[in-house]
Amino acid sequence: MALRVFVGYDPREAEAYAVCRRSILKRATAAVEVVPIRQAELRAAGLYWRERGPLESTEFSFTRFLTPFLAGFHGWALFVDCDFLFLADVAALFALADDRFALLCVHHDYAPKETVKMDGAPQTTYPRKNWSSLVLYNCAHPKNAAALSPQAVSTRSGAFLHRFQWLDDADIGEIPHIWNFLVGHNRVVDGDPATYPKAVHYTSGGPWFDAYKDCDFAHLWLQELALLRQEQAREQHQQEHQEQEEQTPIRPPALEASVL
């Protein structure tokens, strides 16, 4: 069975989603299914009806918590924000799954100083901030199945969801911070591989926003974007060539002159 990765999608960050998706698939050593969580589709299906609040910086601020439901409350599934760049094999992250826990995440101690992020979205500070930006869910865990229905995700408070208040502390396992390496907050220590990021999180804004085009690790994201665009150009060229061949009429072979 393919590893299931659900990625938050926002139309304003479509290219960030595409880069995140590529970075996951190109480094994976196992089959991976990457699924975008699109709010418009969930609303159309009657699975999400929450009104957007002024503090929601993205369309997946709350839809992220539908991950276990979308996975059928079965097996393990990863949720990740679209502003991530994976530098390592996502299968190694899934290998950390532990049935003792309802979920695993990085236990950040993060209090941003800025008041705005991305393209002018409000920056907020609250307990367990950024814990929900990358979560490895034990989807079948009874506490997740009981708490994370479409009804609950559409109506429960931000504090209840983002602070994992449906769980006891002992239900929340910990992932090394290098799988959710916060740009501008976490630091690389030369000579210490334990600090080298496996997944970079451009949490305040990435180089797809003009204000963050020179942020730390921007060059890595831009390299991934360049490779993505090269692949897209090749695919477009191949498609156009195929369509041209299909439209070219097949001429019958010329008849040989009769020999008298």
Phi and psi restraints in degrees (value plus and minus 20) as a CYANA .aco file:
   2 ALA   PHI     -87.5   -47.5
   2 ALA   PSI     126.5   166.5
   3 LEU   PHI     -87.3   -47.3
   3 LEU   PSI     115.6   155.6
   4 ARG   PHI    -124.9   -84.9
   4 ARG   PSI     102.1   142.1
   5 VAL   PHI    -142.9  -102.9
   5 VAL   PSI      98.9   138.9
   6 PHE   PHI    -121.9   -81.9
   6 PHE   PSI     105.8   145.8
   7 VAL   PHI    -135.5   -95.5
   7 VAL   PSI     109.1   149.1
   8 GLY   PHI     -83.0   -43.0
   8 GLY   PSI     113.9   153.9
   9 TYR   PHI    -140.0  -100.0
   9 TYR   PSI     114.5   154.5
  10 ASP   PHI    -154.9  -114.9
  10 ASP   PSI     108.6   148.6
  11 PRO   PHI     -74.9   -34.9
  11 PRO   PSI     -48.3    -8.3
  12 ARG   PHI     -89.8   -49.8
  12 ARG   PSI     -39.6     0.4
  13 GLU   PHI    -143.9  -103.9
  13 GLU   PSI      18.4    58.4
  14 ALA   PHI     -80.0   -40.0
  14 ALA   PSI     -59.4   -19.4
  15 GLU   PHI     -90.8   -50.8
  15 GLU   PSI     -54.3   -14.3
  16 ALA   PHI     -83.2   -43.2
  16 ALA   PSI     -60.7   -20.7
  17 TYR   PHI     -80.0   -40.0
  17 TYR   PSI     -66.5   -26.5
  18 ALA   PHI     -81.8   -41.8
  18 ALA   PSI     -60.0   -20.0
  19 VAL   PHI     -88.4   -48.4
  19 VAL   PSI     -63.0   -23.0
  20 CYS   PHI     -79.0   -39.0
  20 CYS   PSI     -67.1   -27.1
  21 ARG   PHI     -79.1   -39.1
  21 ARG   PSI     -65.9   -25.9
  22 ARG   PHI     -82.5   -42.5
  22 ARG   PSI     -62.7   -22.7
  23 SER   PHI     -83.5   -43.5
  23 SER   PSI     -50.5   -10.5
  24 ILE   PHI     -93.0   -53.0
  24 ILE   PSI     -72.1   -32.1
  25 LEU   PHI     -87.5   -47.5
  25 LEU   PSI     -58.7   -18.7
  26 LYS   PHI     -92.3   -52.3
  26 LYS   PSI     -39.7     0.3
  27 ARG   PHI    -127.8   -87.8
  27 ARG   PSI     -20.5    19.5
  28 ALA   PHI    -100.1   -60.1
  28 ALA   PSI     119.5   159.5
  29 THR   PHI    -121.0   -81.0
  29 THR   PSI     -19.8    20.2
  30 ALA   PHI    -148.5  -108.5
  30 ALA   PSI     144.6   184.6
  31 ALA   PHI     -84.5   -44.5
  31 ALA   PSI     113.4   153.4
  32 VAL   PHI    -151.3  -111.3
  32 VAL   PSI     115.2   155.2
  33 GLU   PHI    -128.8   -88.8
  33 GLU   PSI      96.9   136.9
  34 VAL   PHI    -121.7   -81.7
  34 VAL   PSI     103.4   143.4
  35 VAL   PHI    -140.3  -100.3
  35 VAL   PSI      99.5   139.5
  36 PRO   PHI     -95.6   -55.6
  36 PRO   PSI     116.8   156.8
  37 ILE   PHI    -114.2   -74.2
  37 ILE   PSI      82.7   122.7
  38 ARG   PHI    -122.7   -82.7
  38 ARG   PSI      99.3   139.3
  39 GLN   PHI     -81.1   -41.1
  39 GLN   PSI     -61.3   -21.3
  40 ALA   PHI     -79.1   -39.1
  40 ALA   PSI     -60.1   -20.1
  41 GLU   PHI     -88.1   -48.1
  41 GLU   PSI     -59.6   -19.6
  42 LEU   PHI     -85.7   -45.7
  42 LEU   PSI     -59.7   -19.7
  43 ARG   PHI     -85.0   -45.0
  43 ARG   PSI     -63.1   -23.1
  44 ALA   PHI     -83.1   -43.1
  44 ALA   PSI     -51.4   -11.4
  45 ALA   PHI    -106.4   -66.4
  45 ALA   PSI     -21.2    18.8
  46 GLY   PHI      54.7    94.7
  46 GLY   PSI       2.4    42.4
  47 LEU   PHI    -120.6   -80.6
  47 LEU   PSI     -25.5    14.5
  48 TYR   PHI    -175.7  -135.7
  48 TYR   PSI     107.4   147.4
  49 TRP   PHI    -160.1  -120.1
  49 TRP   PSI      -4.4    35.6
  50 ARG   PHI     -86.8   -46.8
  50 ARG   PSI     115.8   155.8
  51 GLU   PHI     -94.1   -54.1
  51 GLU   PSI     119.7   159.7
  52 ARG   PHI     -92.9   -52.9
  52 ARG   PSI     109.6   149.6
  53 GLY   PHI    -113.0   -73.0
  53 GLY   PSI     145.0   185.0
  54 PRO   PHI     -87.6   -47.6
  54 PRO   PSI     -38.1     1.9
  55 LEU   PHI    -116.7   -76.7
  55 LEU   PSI     -17.4    22.6
  56 GLU   PHI    -103.6   -63.6
  56 GLU   PSI      89.0   129.0
  57 SER   PHI    -100.8   -60.8
  57 SER   PSI     -38.3     1.7
  58 THR   PHI    -158.8  -118.8
  58 THR   PSI     147.1   187.1
  59 GLU   PHI     -93.0   -53.0
  59 GLU   PSI     -32.9     7.1
  60 PHE   PHI    -128.1   -88.1
  60 PHE   PSI      -0.4    39.6
  61 SER   PHI     -74.2   -34.2
  61 SER   PSI     -57.1   -17.1
  62 PHE   PHI    -136.9   -96.9
  62 PHE   PSI     -48.0    -8.0
  63 THR   PHI     -82.2   -42.2
  63 THR   PSI     -40.7    -0.7
  64 ARG   PHI     -73.2   -33.2
  64 ARG   PSI     -52.6   -12.6
  65 PHE   PHI     -98.1   -58.1
  65 PHE   PSI     -20.7    19.3
  66 LEU   PHI    -104.9   -64.9
  66 LEU   PSI     -20.1    19.9
  67 THR   PHI     -72.6   -32.6
  67 THR   PSI     -71.5   -31.5
  68 PRO   PHI     -81.0   -41.0
  68 PRO   PSI     -57.9   -17.9
  69 PHE   PHI     -83.4   -43.4
  69 PHE   PSI     -67.3   -27.3
  70 LEU   PHI     -84.8   -44.8
  70 LEU   PSI     -45.2    -5.2
  71 ALA   PHI    -106.9   -66.9
  71 ALA   PSI     -12.9    27.1
  72 GLY   PHI      53.6    93.6
  72 GLY   PSI       1.7    41.7
  73 PHE   PHI      27.7    67.7
  73 PHE   PSI      25.4    65.4
  74 HIS   PHI    -159.7  -119.7
  74 HIS   PSI     115.4   155.4
  75 GLY   PHI      47.0    87.0
  75 GLY   PSI    -176.8  -136.8
  76 TRP   PHI    -131.5   -91.5
  76 TRP   PSI     125.7   165.7
  77 ALA   PHI    -167.4  -127.4
  77 ALA   PSI     126.9   166.9
  78 LEU   PHI    -125.1   -85.1
  78 LEU   PSI     113.5   153.5
  79 PHE   PHI    -127.1   -87.1
  79 PHE   PSI     121.5   161.5
  80 VAL   PHI    -168.0  -128.0
  80 VAL   PSI     121.6   161.6
  81 ASP   PHI     -81.9   -41.9
  81 ASP   PSI     138.2   178.2
  82 CYS   PHI     -96.7   -56.7
  82 CYS   PSI     -33.1     6.9
  83 ASP   PHI    -110.7   -70.7
  83 ASP   PSI      17.2    57.2
  84 PHE   PHI    -129.4   -89.4
  84 PHE   PSI     131.2   171.2
  85 LEU   PHI    -147.6  -107.6
  85 LEU   PSI      94.6   134.6
  86 PHE   PHI    -103.6   -63.6
  86 PHE   PSI     111.6   151.6
  87 LEU   PHI    -131.5   -91.5
  87 LEU   PSI     -21.7    18.3
  88 ALA   PHI    -158.5  -118.5
  88 ALA   PSI     152.3   192.3
  89 ASP   PHI     -91.3   -51.3
  89 ASP   PSI     100.2   140.2
  90 VAL   PHI     -84.8   -44.8
  90 VAL   PSI     -41.8    -1.8
  91 ALA   PHI     -82.2   -42.2
  91 ALA   PSI     -51.6   -11.6
  92 ALA   PHI     -87.4   -47.4
  92 ALA   PSI     -49.7    -9.7
  93 LEU   PHI     -92.5   -52.5
  93 LEU   PSI     -63.9   -23.9
  94 PHE   PHI     -83.3   -43.3
  94 PHE   PSI     -46.6    -6.6
  95 ALA   PHI     -85.2   -45.2
  95 ALA   PSI     -35.5     4.5
  96 LEU   PHI    -102.7   -62.7
  96 LEU   PSI     -26.4    13.6
  97 ALA   PHI     -74.4   -34.4
  97 ALA   PSI     116.2   156.2
  98 ASP   PHI    -160.7  -120.7
  98 ASP   PSI      97.1   137.1
  99 ASP   PHI     -85.5   -45.5
  99 ASP   PSI     -27.6    12.4
 100 ARG   PHI     -90.2   -50.2
 100 ARG   PSI     -39.1     0.9
 101 PHE   PHI    -133.0   -93.0
 101 PHE   PSI     132.6   172.6
 102 ALA   PHI     -99.5   -59.5
 102 ALA   PSI     -47.8    -7.8
 103 LEU   PHI    -182.4  -142.4
 103 LEU   PSI     143.3   183.3
 104 LEU   PHI    -149.8  -109.8
 104 LEU   PSI     124.6   164.6
 105 CYS   PHI    -177.9  -137.9
 105 CYS   PSI     153.0   193.0
 106 VAL   PHI    -101.0   -61.0
 106 VAL   PSI     109.6   149.6
 107 HIS   PHI    -110.1   -70.1
 107 HIS   PSI      54.4    94.4
 108 HIS   PHI     -88.2   -48.2
 108 HIS   PSI     127.5   167.5
 109 ASP   PHI    -133.6   -93.6
 109 ASP   PSI      67.8   107.8
 110 TYR   PHI    -149.1  -109.1
 110 TYR   PSI      98.8   138.8
 111 ALA   PHI    -150.6  -110.6
 111 ALA   PSI      71.7   111.7
 112 PRO   PHI     -83.7   -43.7
 112 PRO   PSI     126.2   166.2
 113 LYS   PHI    -110.4   -70.4
 113 LYS   PSI     -46.9    -6.9
 114 GLU   PHI     -93.4   -53.4
 114 GLU   PSI     137.4   177.4
 115 THR   PHI    -122.6   -82.6
 115 THR   PSI     -32.8     7.2
 116 VAL   PHI    -153.5  -113.5
 116 VAL   PSI     138.7   178.7
 117 LYS   PHI    -165.3  -125.3
 117 LYS   PSI     153.1   193.1
 118 MET   PHI      32.5    72.5
 118 MET   PSI    -142.7  -102.7
 119 ASP   PHI    -126.6   -86.6
 119 ASP   PSI      22.1    62.1
 120 GLY   PHI      86.4   126.4
 120 GLY   PSI     -14.6    25.4
 121 ALA   PHI     -89.3   -49.3
 121 ALA   PSI     126.1   166.1
 122 PRO   PHI     -87.9   -47.9
 122 PRO   PSI     118.4   158.4
 123 GLN   PHI    -114.5   -74.5
 123 GLN   PSI     112.2   152.2
 124 THR   PHI    -142.9  -102.9
 124 THR   PSI     136.6   176.6
 125 THR   PHI    -145.1  -105.1
 125 THR   PSI     112.3   152.3
 126 TYR   PHI    -178.9  -138.9
 126 TYR   PSI     141.7   181.7
 127 PRO   PHI     -78.7   -38.7
 127 PRO   PSI     122.2   162.2
 128 ARG   PHI      42.4    82.4
 128 ARG   PSI      10.2    50.2
 129 LYS   PHI     -81.5   -41.5
 129 LYS   PSI     115.5   155.5
 130 ASN   PHI      55.5    95.5
 130 ASN   PSI     -20.0    20.0
 131 TRP   PHI     -83.3   -43.3
 131 TRP   PSI     -55.7   -15.7
 132 SER   PHI    -105.8   -65.8
 132 SER   PSI     -17.1    22.9
 133 SER   PHI     -99.1   -59.1
 133 SER   PSI     -41.2    -1.2
 134 LEU   PHI    -165.9  -125.9
 134 LEU   PSI      94.2   134.2
 135 VAL   PHI    -154.5  -114.5
 135 VAL   PSI     108.8   148.8
 136 LEU   PHI    -117.7   -77.7
 136 LEU   PSI      88.0   128.0
 137 TYR   PHI    -113.6   -73.6
 137 TYR   PSI     112.7   152.7
 138 ASN   PHI    -105.8   -65.8
 138 ASN   PSI      68.1   108.1
 139 CYS   PHI     -82.5   -42.5
 139 CYS   PSI     -50.1   -10.1
 140 ALA   PHI    -104.0   -64.0
 140 ALA   PSI     -23.7    16.3
 141 HIS   PHI     -79.8   -39.8
 141 HIS   PSI     112.4   152.4
 142 PRO   PHI     -79.1   -39.1
 142 PRO   PSI     -51.2   -11.2
 143 LYS   PHI     -90.6   -50.6
 143 LYS   PSI     -54.2   -14.2
 144 ASN   PHI     -89.5   -49.5
 144 ASN   PSI     -63.6   -23.6
 145 ALA   PHI     -82.8   -42.8
 145 ALA   PSI     -54.3   -14.3
 146 ALA   PHI     -97.8   -57.8
 146 ALA   PSI     -49.2    -9.2
 147 ALA   PHI    -123.4   -83.4
 147 ALA   PSI     -45.0    -5.0
 148 LEU   PHI    -130.4   -90.4
 148 LEU   PSI      31.2    71.2
 149 SER   PHI    -101.1   -61.1
 149 SER   PSI     143.0   183.0
 150 PRO   PHI     -75.5   -35.5
 150 PRO   PSI     -56.9   -16.9
 151 GLN   PHI     -79.9   -39.9
 151 GLN   PSI     -67.5   -27.5
 152 ALA   PHI     -86.9   -46.9
 152 ALA   PSI     -65.0   -25.0
 153 VAL   PHI     -84.7   -44.7
 153 VAL   PSI     -48.8    -8.8
 154 SER   PHI    -104.0   -64.0
 154 SER   PSI     -33.4     6.6
 155 THR   PHI    -148.6  -108.6
 155 THR   PSI     -45.8    -5.8
 156 ARG   PHI     -93.2   -53.2
 156 ARG   PSI     138.9   178.9
 157 SER   PHI     -90.7   -50.7
 157 SER   PSI     139.3   179.3
 158 GLY   PHI     -80.3   -40.3
 158 GLY   PSI     -57.9   -17.9
 159 ALA   PHI     -83.3   -43.3
 159 ALA   PSI     -63.2   -23.2
 160 PHE   PHI     -79.2   -39.2
 160 PHE   PSI     -63.6   -23.6
 161 LEU   PHI    -100.5   -60.5
 161 LEU   PSI     -73.9   -33.9
 162 HIS   PHI     -90.3   -50.3
 162 HIS   PSI     -42.3    -2.3
 163 ARG   PHI    -118.0   -78.0
 163 ARG   PSI     -13.8    26.2
 164 PHE   PHI      35.7    75.7
 164 PHE   PSI      25.4    65.4
 165 GLN   PHI     -94.3   -54.3
 165 GLN   PSI     -25.6    14.4
 166 TRP   PHI    -101.5   -61.5
 166 TRP   PSI     -22.5    17.5
 167 LEU   PHI    -138.8   -98.8
 167 LEU   PSI     134.7   174.7
 168 ASP   PHI    -103.1   -63.1
 168 ASP   PSI     137.8   177.8
 169 ASP   PHI     -75.6   -35.6
 169 ASP   PSI     -55.9   -15.9
 170 ALA   PHI     -88.8   -48.8
 170 ALA   PSI     -33.7     6.3
 171 ASP   PHI    -104.7   -64.7
 171 ASP   PSI     -28.0    12.0
 172 ILE   PHI    -128.7   -88.7
 172 ILE   PSI      84.9   124.9
 173 GLY   PHI     -98.3   -58.3
 173 GLY   PSI     148.1   188.1
 174 GLU   PHI    -137.7   -97.7
 174 GLU   PSI     117.2   157.2
 175 ILE   PHI    -129.3   -89.3
 175 ILE   PSI     121.7   161.7
 176 PRO   PHI     -75.7   -35.7
 176 PRO   PSI     123.7   163.7
 177 HIS   PHI     -84.1   -44.1
 177 HIS   PSI     -38.8     1.2
 178 ILE   PHI     -88.6   -48.6
 178 ILE   PSI     -31.1     8.9
 179 TRP   PHI    -107.2   -67.2
 179 TRP   PSI     -27.6    12.4
 180 ASN   PHI    -165.5  -125.5
 180 ASN   PSI      45.5    85.5
 181 PHE   PHI    -100.4   -60.4
 181 PHE   PSI      90.0   130.0
 182 LEU   PHI    -100.9   -60.9
 182 LEU   PSI      95.7   135.7
 183 VAL   PHI     -83.4   -43.4
 183 VAL   PSI     110.0   150.0
 184 GLY   PHI      69.2   109.2
 184 GLY   PSI     -26.8    13.2
 185 HIS   PHI    -143.2  -103.2
 185 HIS   PSI     -77.9   -37.9
 186 ASN   PHI     -96.7   -56.7
 186 ASN   PSI     134.9   174.9
 187 ARG   PHI    -150.1  -110.1
 187 ARG   PSI     124.3   164.3
 188 VAL   PHI    -108.7   -68.7
 188 VAL   PSI     112.4   152.4
 189 VAL   PHI    -126.1   -86.1
 189 VAL   PSI      99.4   139.4
 190 ASP   PHI     -76.2   -36.2
 190 ASP   PSI     112.2   152.2
 191 GLY   PHI      63.2   103.2
 191 GLY   PSI     -18.6    21.4
 192 ASP   PHI    -139.3   -99.3
 192 ASP   PSI      74.6   114.6
 193 PRO   PHI     -79.7   -39.7
 193 PRO   PSI     -42.0    -2.0
 194 ALA   PHI     -86.5   -46.5
 194 ALA   PSI     -32.0     8.0
 195 THR   PHI    -125.9   -85.9
 195 THR   PSI     -21.4    18.6
 196 TYR   PHI     -99.7   -59.7
 196 TYR   PSI     105.8   145.8
 197 PRO   PHI     -86.8   -46.8
 197 PRO   PSI     119.2   159.2
 198 LYS   PHI    -120.3   -80.3
 198 LYS   PSI     -43.0    -3.0
 199 ALA   PHI    -167.1  -127.1
 199 ALA   PSI      98.7   138.7
 200 VAL   PHI    -110.7   -70.7
 200 VAL   PSI     111.6   151.6
 201 HIS   PHI    -134.8   -94.8
 201 HIS   PSI      92.3   132.3
 202 TYR   PHI    -106.0   -66.0
 202 TYR   PSI      47.4    87.4
 203 THR   PHI     -86.2   -46.2
 203 THR   PSI     -53.0   -13.0
 204 SER   PHI    -108.4   -68.4
 204 SER   PSI     -38.6     1.4
 205 GLY   PHI     131.1   171.1
 205 GLY   PSI     121.4   161.4
 206 GLY   PHI    -131.2   -91.2
 206 GLY   PSI    -199.3  -159.3
 207 PRO   PHI     -88.0   -48.0
 207 PRO   PSI     -22.9    17.1
 208 TRP   PHI     -98.3   -58.3
 208 TRP   PSI     -28.6    11.4
 209 PHE   PHI    -123.8   -83.8
 209 PHE   PSI     115.9   155.9
 210 ASP   PHI     -76.5   -36.5
 210 ASP   PSI     -57.9   -17.9
 211 ALA   PHI     -88.7   -48.7
 211 ALA   PSI     -34.4     5.6
 212 TYR   PHI    -142.8  -102.8
 212 TYR   PSI      -1.1    38.9
 213 LYS   PHI     -86.7   -46.7
 213 LYS   PSI     -37.8     2.2
 214 ASP   PHI    -133.7   -93.7
 214 ASP   PSI       1.7    41.7
 215 CYS   PHI     -89.8   -49.8
 215 CYS   PSI     147.2   187.2
 216 ASP   PHI     -77.5   -37.5
 216 ASP   PSI     120.2   160.2
 217 PHE   PHI      47.0    87.0
 217 PHE   PSI      -7.4    32.6
 218 ALA   PHI     -81.2   -41.2
 218 ALA   PSI     -57.5   -17.5
 219 HIS   PHI     -82.8   -42.8
 219 HIS   PSI     -53.5   -13.5
 220 LEU   PHI     -87.7   -47.7
 220 LEU   PSI     -62.0   -22.0
 221 TRP   PHI     -85.7   -45.7
 221 TRP   PSI     -62.1   -22.1
 222 LEU   PHI     -85.9   -45.9
 222 LEU   PSI     -54.9   -14.9
 223 GLN   PHI     -83.4   -43.4
 223 GLN   PSI     -63.2   -23.2
 224 GLU   PHI     -84.5   -44.5
 224 GLU   PSI     -59.6   -19.6
 225 LEU   PHI     -82.9   -42.9
 225 LEU   PSI     -62.7   -22.7
 226 ALA   PHI     -81.5   -41.5
 226 ALA   PSI     -62.0   -22.0
 227 LEU   PHI     -85.7   -45.7
 227 LEU   PSI     -59.7   -19.7
 228 LEU   PHI     -80.8   -40.8
 228 LEU   PSI     -65.4   -25.4
 229 ARG   PHI     -86.6   -46.6
 229 ARG   PSI     -55.6   -15.6
 230 GLN   PHI     -82.0   -42.0
 230 GLN   PSI     -64.1   -24.1
 231 GLU   PHI     -84.2   -44.2
 231 GLU   PSI     -61.9   -21.9
 232 GLN   PHI     -84.7   -44.7
 232 GLN   PSI     -58.1   -18.1
 233 ALA   PHI     -85.9   -45.9
 233 ALA   PSI     -61.5   -21.5
 234 ARG   PHI     -84.0   -44.0
 234 ARG   PSI     -62.6   -22.6
 235 GLU   PHI     -83.9   -43.9
 235 GLU   PSI     -60.5   -20.5
 236 GLN   PHI     -83.9   -43.9
 236 GLN   PSI     -62.2   -22.2
 237 HIS   PHI     -83.6   -43.6
 237 HIS   PSI     -64.1   -24.1
 238 GLN   PHI     -83.7   -43.7
 238 GLN   PSI     -59.4   -19.4
 239 GLN   PHI     -85.7   -45.7
 239 GLN   PSI     -64.2   -24.2
 240 GLU   PHI     -83.6   -43.6
 240 GLU   PSI     -59.4   -19.4
 241 HIS   PHI     -84.2   -44.2
 241 HIS   PSI     -61.9   -21.9
 242 GLN   PHI     -85.1   -45.1
 242 GLN   PSI     -63.1   -23.1
 243 GLU   PHI     -83.6   -43.6
 243 GLU   PSI     -57.6   -17.6
 244 GLN   PHI     -85.2   -45.2
 244 GLN   PSI     -60.8   -20.8
 245 GLU   PHI     -85.4   -45.4
 245 GLU   PSI     -58.0   -18.0
 246 GLU   PHI     -88.0   -48.0
 246 GLU   PSI     -49.3    -9.3
 247 GLN   PHI    -106.3   -66.3
 247 GLN   PSI     -35.0     5.0
 248 THR   PHI     -95.8   -55.8
 248 THR   PSI     100.6   140.6
 249 PRO   PHI     -85.6   -45.6
 249 PRO   PSI     124.0   164.0
 250 ILE   PHI    -106.5   -66.5
 250 ILE   PSI     100.4   140.4
 251 ARG   PHI    -109.6   -69.6
 251 ARG   PSI     115.5   155.5
 252 PRO   PHI     -88.0   -48.0
 252 PRO   PSI     130.5   170.5
 253 PRO   PHI     -83.5   -43.5
 253 PRO   PSI     125.3   165.3
 254 ALA   PHI     -84.7   -44.7
 254 ALA   PSI     118.9   158.9
 255 LEU   PHI     -95.8   -55.8
 255 LEU   PSI     116.4   156.4
 256 GLU   PHI     -93.2   -53.2
 256 GLU   PSI     124.4   164.4
 257 ALA   PHI     -85.0   -45.0
 257 ALA   PSI     118.3   158.3
 258 SER   PHI     -85.4   -45.4
 258 SER   PSI     118.6   158.6
 259 VAL   PHI    -115.1   -75.1
 259 VAL   PSI      99.9   139.9
